[in-house]
Amino acid sequence: MADETNVIPIEIQGQRYPIRTALEPEYVARLAAFVEDRIKAASDSTPAGDPLRLAVLAALNIADELFRCREATERQAGDVAQRAEALERLLDRVLMA
């Protein structure tokens, strides 16, 4: 489904949303379930929260998780680059010997 877009209906917190996307319907359903779970977690920790407040708290939690994943990925990429440089220096020394 490269450039083809479909309208995929999802439901979050009892509200239906038509999502126009080229993504697979199963993937969009998983995204909606993830968001629903995050809103439920925010609801469990903030009793009597209004829907907008819960959505914002869920969005902040999702953003925090995204940022932490990005930082971890950047650290890993830096570690891999350092190891590659060390291996390159070692290989240069072996080839010059």
Summary of the structure (lengths in Angstrom):
residues: 97
radius of gyration: 22.0
end to end distance: 54.4
largest distance: 72.3
contacts: 212
relative contact order: 0.08
helix: 69%
strand: 14%
